[in-house]
Amino acid sequence: MNRKTTVRAIPVILVLVILAIVYYNGTTWQPSYKADVSDIEIEPVEIKRFEELLFNVNPFQLHEEIKPHVDEFYFFLGDEIDNPVAQQQLYDYVTDAFILDLYDETKRVFPDLDEEEKKMTSAFKYYKYHFPENEIPELYSYVSGLDVSNPIKYKDDNLAIGLDMYLGEEHEIYEQAGFPKYQVIRRSPEFITRDVMYIIGEELIGFNFNTRTLLDHMVYEGIKLYFLDCMLPDLPDTIKIAYTSKQEVWMEHNKGQVWSYFIDNELLFSTKRQEFSSFITEAPFTSTFTRDSPPRVAIWIGWQIVREYMERNKDVELSELITNTDSEEILSKSRYKP
């Protein structure tokens, strides 16, 4: 088998078919995972800006000026505001030149968070539709100091967004900090709501200790992305999976070849992570295929398997899907054939 693949041109007839589907009878096609939330009412989401408080107090009077705000920002301040060691750490943070530069940039890029609050209000309507008993977390923003490992922190129904991790993929700060180019696609503002809902989904789904085979990993990660489908049905797939448009096109046109490679090389049920890790991990591209290929090709396939499964099994609720750890059942009932 030829291990290198190429992108094929989109046939004109395919474009016409897609247009016919989308605009048939003058109506716009809607994905099946897009719920009707017209009857769902929630309070508009507010993101409390911790950085605006922190960097607008006198650093020499931190204790006196911060103390009145402990209840509002308890997630950050806790009971340590009276601790001299904690006070020194806070002083060091708010007077650090690099952190101050990051704050200035976040203030420039995000003079307000109106757009983000609007998007999250919409997303949480879908969340309450699927999980009516669940609470909407308290939302905060702050300057993380370029915390690439945890741009979103979520604990005890409190969620904090490191705005400095979303300044825009072209922002020079990420290159200066040594971020790999293939990772900075995620550093744009349009990823904020995506990442917020993704980490909430991860918390709901939990860690699956049964993920041993490649198929297990594919379906497990596919369920997380399907959760995003349900929370953000109008968000482009490229944002959901963090692909460029070219990478998405490559995946659409070469999914059959990728699937055949997994089948021909008996990878689906392999438990040897070294055999399949390159298909599920972050990288500039998938080394088995061409340099135009995206990373995480197996996760993209897993996402399509879950979509097909839910399309063919409409009686399955999202709350049921996220507890299903039987990847073979999901594959079988999806009847996935790229």
C-alpha positions as CSV (number, residue, x, y, z in Angstrom):
1,M,0.0,0.0,0.0
2,N,1.2,3.5,-0.8
3,R,1.8,5.1,2.5
4,K,1.7,8.7,1.1
5,T,-1.6,10.2,0.3
6,T,-2.6,13.2,-1.8
7,V,-5.5,15.6,-1.6
8,R,-8.1,15.1,-4.3
9,A,-10.0,17.9,-5.9
10,I,-13.7,18.3,-5.0
11,P,-15.9,17.3,-7.9
12,V,-18.3,20.0,-9.1
13,I,-21.2,17.5,-8.8
14,L,-20.5,17.1,-5.1
15,V,-20.7,20.8,-4.5
16,L,-24.1,20.9,-6.3
17,V,-25.4,18.0,-4.2
18,I,-24.3,19.8,-1.0
19,L,-26.0,23.0,-2.1
20,A,-29.2,21.1,-2.9
21,I,-29.2,19.5,0.5
22,V,-28.6,22.8,2.3
23,Y,-31.1,24.8,0.5
24,Y,-33.7,22.3,-0.5
25,N,-37.2,23.8,-0.4
26,G,-35.7,27.1,0.9
27,T,-34.8,25.7,4.3
28,T,-31.4,25.5,5.9
29,W,-30.2,22.0,6.9
30,Q,-29.6,21.5,10.6
31,P,-27.5,18.8,12.1
32,S,-29.4,16.3,14.2
33,Y,-27.4,17.1,17.3
34,K,-28.7,20.7,17.3
35,A,-31.4,20.8,19.9
36,D,-34.3,23.2,20.0
37,V,-33.4,25.4,23.0
38,S,-36.0,28.1,22.3
39,D,-37.8,27.3,25.6
40,I,-34.6,27.2,27.7
41,E,-34.2,30.2,29.8
42,I,-31.0,31.0,31.8
43,E,-29.4,34.1,33.2
44,P,-27.0,35.8,30.8
45,V,-23.5,34.5,31.5
46,E,-21.1,36.9,33.3
47,I,-17.4,36.5,33.3
48,K,-15.9,38.2,36.3
49,R,-12.6,39.8,35.5
50,F,-10.1,39.0,38.2
51,E,-7.3,40.6,36.3
52,E,-9.0,43.9,36.2
53,L,-9.2,43.9,40.0
54,L,-5.7,42.6,40.5
55,F,-3.8,45.0,38.3
56,N,-5.7,48.1,39.3
57,V,-4.9,48.1,43.0
58,N,-1.9,49.7,44.7
59,P,0.6,46.8,45.0
60,F,1.9,48.4,48.2
61,Q,-1.6,48.2,49.7
62,L,-2.6,44.8,48.3
63,H,-4.0,43.4,51.5
64,E,-6.2,46.4,52.3
65,E,-7.5,46.8,48.7
66,I,-8.0,43.1,47.9
67,K,-9.6,42.1,51.2
68,P,-13.1,43.5,50.4
69,H,-13.2,41.4,47.2
70,V,-12.3,38.0,48.8
71,D,-15.9,36.7,48.6
72,E,-16.3,37.6,45.0
73,F,-13.0,36.1,44.0
74,Y,-12.6,33.4,46.6
75,F,-11.7,30.9,43.8
76,F,-8.4,32.8,43.5
77,L,-7.9,34.3,46.9
78,G,-9.3,31.7,49.3
79,D,-8.4,32.0,52.9
80,E,-4.7,33.0,52.2
81,I,-5.1,36.7,51.9
82,D,-4.0,37.2,55.5
83,N,-1.0,35.0,55.1
84,P,2.2,37.0,54.7
85,V,3.7,34.4,52.4
86,A,0.7,34.5,50.1
87,Q,0.7,38.3,50.2
88,Q,4.3,38.3,49.0
89,Q,3.6,35.9,46.2
90,L,0.7,38.1,45.1
91,Y,2.9,41.2,45.2
92,D,5.6,39.4,43.1
93,Y,2.9,38.4,40.6
94,V,1.3,41.9,40.1
95,T,4.7,43.6,39.9
96,D,6.3,41.1,37.5
97,A,7.2,42.9,34.2
98,F,6.3,39.9,32.0
99,I,2.9,39.5,33.7
100,L,2.3,43.2,33.4
101,D,3.0,43.0,29.7
102,L,0.6,40.1,29.4
103,Y,-2.1,42.0,31.2
104,D,-1.6,45.0,28.9
105,E,-2.1,42.7,25.9
106,T,-5.2,41.0,27.3
107,K,-6.7,44.4,28.0
108,R,-5.9,45.5,24.4
109,V,-7.3,42.3,22.8
110,F,-10.2,42.0,25.3
111,P,-11.4,45.5,26.3
112,D,-14.6,43.7,27.2
113,L,-15.9,40.1,27.1
114,D,-19.3,40.9,25.7
115,E,-18.9,38.5,22.7
116,E,-17.5,35.7,24.8
117,E,-20.4,36.1,27.3
118,K,-22.9,36.0,24.5
119,K,-21.4,32.8,23.0
120,M,-21.3,31.1,26.4
121,T,-24.9,32.1,27.2
122,S,-25.9,30.3,24.0
123,A,-23.7,27.3,24.8
124,F,-25.0,26.9,28.3
125,K,-28.6,26.9,27.0
126,Y,-27.7,23.7,25.2
127,Y,-25.9,22.5,28.3
128,K,-29.1,23.0,30.4
129,Y,-31.2,21.3,27.7
130,H,-29.1,18.1,27.9
131,F,-28.2,18.3,31.6
132,P,-31.1,20.3,33.3
133,E,-30.0,19.3,36.8
134,N,-26.4,20.5,36.4
135,E,-25.3,23.9,37.6
136,I,-23.7,26.5,35.4
137,P,-20.2,27.2,36.8
138,E,-19.1,30.6,38.0
139,L,-16.9,32.1,35.3
140,Y,-13.8,34.2,35.7
141,S,-11.0,35.5,33.6
142,Y,-7.4,36.1,34.7
143,V,-3.8,36.3,33.4
144,S,-2.2,32.9,33.6
145,G,1.4,33.7,32.8
146,L,1.1,31.6,29.5
147,D,0.0,28.4,31.3
148,V,-0.1,26.3,28.2
149,S,-1.0,23.1,30.1
150,N,-4.1,24.6,31.8
151,P,-5.5,27.6,29.8
152,I,-8.8,26.8,31.4
153,K,-9.0,25.9,35.1
154,Y,-12.1,24.1,36.3
155,K,-12.8,23.0,39.9
156,D,-15.8,22.9,42.2
157,D,-18.1,24.6,39.7
158,N,-15.7,27.5,39.2
159,L,-14.0,28.0,35.9
160,A,-11.2,30.4,35.1
161,I,-10.1,31.5,31.7
162,G,-6.5,32.5,31.1
163,L,-7.1,35.3,28.6
164,D,-3.4,35.6,27.8
165,M,-3.7,32.2,26.1
166,Y,-6.1,33.5,23.5
167,L,-4.5,36.7,22.2
168,G,-4.6,35.4,18.6
169,E,-2.5,32.9,16.7
170,E,-0.4,35.6,15.0
171,H,0.5,37.3,18.3
172,E,4.3,37.6,18.6
173,I,4.2,36.6,22.3
174,Y,3.7,32.9,21.5
175,E,6.6,32.8,19.1
176,Q,8.8,34.6,21.6
177,A,7.8,32.1,24.3
178,G,8.8,29.2,22.0
179,F,5.3,27.8,21.2
180,P,5.5,25.4,18.3
181,K,3.8,26.8,15.3
182,Y,1.3,23.9,15.0
183,Q,0.0,24.6,18.5
184,V,-0.7,28.3,18.2
185,I,-3.9,27.7,16.1
186,R,-5.6,27.2,19.5
187,R,-4.5,30.6,20.8
188,S,-7.2,32.6,19.1
189,P,-10.2,34.1,20.9
190,E,-12.7,31.9,19.0
191,F,-11.3,28.9,21.0
192,I,-12.4,30.3,24.4
193,T,-16.0,29.1,24.4
194,R,-14.8,25.9,22.7
195,D,-12.3,25.2,25.4
196,V,-14.7,26.1,28.2
197,M,-17.3,23.6,27.0
198,Y,-14.6,21.0,26.2
199,I,-13.3,21.0,29.7
200,I,-16.8,20.8,31.1
201,G,-17.4,17.8,28.9
202,E,-14.2,16.2,30.0
203,E,-15.3,16.5,33.6
204,L,-18.7,15.0,32.9
205,I,-17.3,12.1,30.8
206,G,-14.5,11.4,33.2
207,F,-11.4,9.3,32.5
208,N,-12.2,6.0,30.9
209,F,-9.9,3.3,32.4
210,N,-11.0,0.9,29.7
211,T,-9.2,2.8,26.9
212,R,-6.7,0.1,25.9
213,T,-7.1,-0.3,22.1
214,L,-6.8,2.3,19.4
215,L,-10.6,2.0,18.9
216,D,-11.2,2.7,22.6
217,H,-9.2,5.9,22.3
218,M,-10.9,6.9,19.0
219,V,-14.4,6.6,20.5
220,Y,-13.5,8.1,23.8
221,E,-12.1,11.2,22.2
222,G,-14.9,11.2,19.6
223,I,-17.5,11.3,22.4
224,K,-15.8,14.5,23.8
225,L,-16.0,16.1,20.4
226,Y,-19.6,15.0,20.0
227,F,-20.3,16.7,23.3
228,L,-19.0,19.9,21.6
229,D,-21.3,19.3,18.7
230,C,-24.2,19.3,21.1
231,M,-23.1,22.4,23.1
232,L,-21.8,24.4,20.1
233,P,-23.7,23.1,17.1
234,D,-23.0,26.1,14.9
235,L,-19.3,26.2,15.6
236,P,-17.1,25.1,12.6
237,D,-15.6,21.7,12.8
238,T,-12.2,23.2,12.3
239,I,-12.5,25.0,15.7
240,K,-14.0,22.0,17.5
241,I,-11.0,19.7,16.5
242,A,-8.4,22.5,16.1
243,Y,-7.6,21.9,12.4
244,T,-6.8,24.4,9.7
245,S,-9.2,24.4,6.7
246,K,-6.6,22.6,4.6
247,Q,-6.3,19.9,7.3
248,E,-10.0,19.4,7.4
249,V,-10.2,19.1,3.6
250,W,-7.4,16.6,3.7
251,M,-9.2,14.5,6.3
252,E,-12.5,14.6,4.4
253,H,-10.9,13.5,1.2
254,N,-8.6,10.9,2.6
255,K,-10.7,9.4,5.4
256,G,-11.2,6.2,3.4
257,Q,-7.5,5.7,3.0
258,V,-6.9,6.4,6.7
259,W,-9.6,3.9,7.7
260,S,-8.2,1.3,5.3
261,Y,-4.7,1.8,6.8
262,F,-6.1,1.0,10.3
263,I,-7.9,-2.1,9.0
264,D,-5.1,-3.4,6.8
265,N,-2.5,-3.0,9.6
266,E,-4.9,-4.5,12.3
267,L,-4.6,-1.4,14.4
268,L,-8.2,-0.9,15.6
269,F,-7.9,-3.5,18.3
270,S,-4.2,-3.2,19.0
271,T,-3.3,-2.6,22.7
272,K,0.3,-1.6,21.9
273,R,0.3,2.1,22.3
274,Q,3.6,2.5,20.5
275,E,1.9,1.2,17.3
276,F,-0.9,3.8,17.2
277,S,0.2,6.8,19.4
278,S,1.1,8.8,16.3
279,F,-2.5,8.7,15.2
280,I,-3.9,10.2,18.4
281,T,-1.3,12.6,19.7
282,E,-0.6,16.3,19.0
283,A,1.9,16.9,16.2
284,P,2.4,19.1,13.1
285,F,1.1,16.2,10.9
286,T,0.6,12.5,10.9
287,S,4.0,11.0,9.9
288,T,2.5,7.9,8.3
289,F,0.8,10.1,5.7
290,T,1.8,13.3,3.9
291,R,3.0,16.5,5.5
292,D,-0.3,18.0,4.4
293,S,-2.2,15.6,6.8
294,P,-3.5,16.8,10.1
295,P,-2.5,15.3,13.5
296,R,-4.9,13.1,15.5
297,V,-6.4,11.5,12.4
298,A,-7.7,8.6,14.5
299,I,-9.6,11.0,16.8
300,W,-11.2,12.6,13.8
301,I,-12.4,9.2,12.5
302,G,-13.6,8.4,16.0
303,W,-15.6,11.6,16.0
304,Q,-17.3,10.5,12.8
305,I,-18.1,7.1,14.2
306,V,-19.8,8.6,17.2
307,R,-21.7,11.0,14.9
308,E,-22.9,8.1,12.8
309,Y,-23.8,6.1,15.9
310,M,-26.0,8.9,17.3
311,E,-27.5,9.6,13.9
312,R,-28.6,5.9,13.6
313,N,-29.6,5.6,17.3
314,K,-31.8,8.6,17.9
315,D,-33.2,7.2,21.1
316,V,-29.8,7.5,22.8
317,E,-29.5,10.7,24.8
318,L,-26.2,12.6,25.2
319,S,-26.3,11.7,28.9
320,E,-26.3,8.0,28.0
321,L,-23.6,8.4,25.3
322,I,-21.1,9.9,27.7
323,T,-21.4,6.9,30.0
324,N,-21.0,4.3,27.2
325,T,-17.5,2.8,27.4
326,D,-18.2,0.0,24.9
327,S,-16.3,1.2,21.8
328,E,-17.0,-2.0,19.8
329,E,-20.7,-1.6,20.3
330,I,-20.6,2.0,19.2
331,L,-18.6,1.1,16.1
332,S,-20.9,-1.8,15.2
333,K,-24.1,0.2,15.6
334,S,-22.7,3.2,13.8
335,R,-22.1,1.1,10.6
336,Y,-19.4,3.5,9.8
337,K,-18.0,3.1,6.3
338,P,-16.0,6.1,5.0
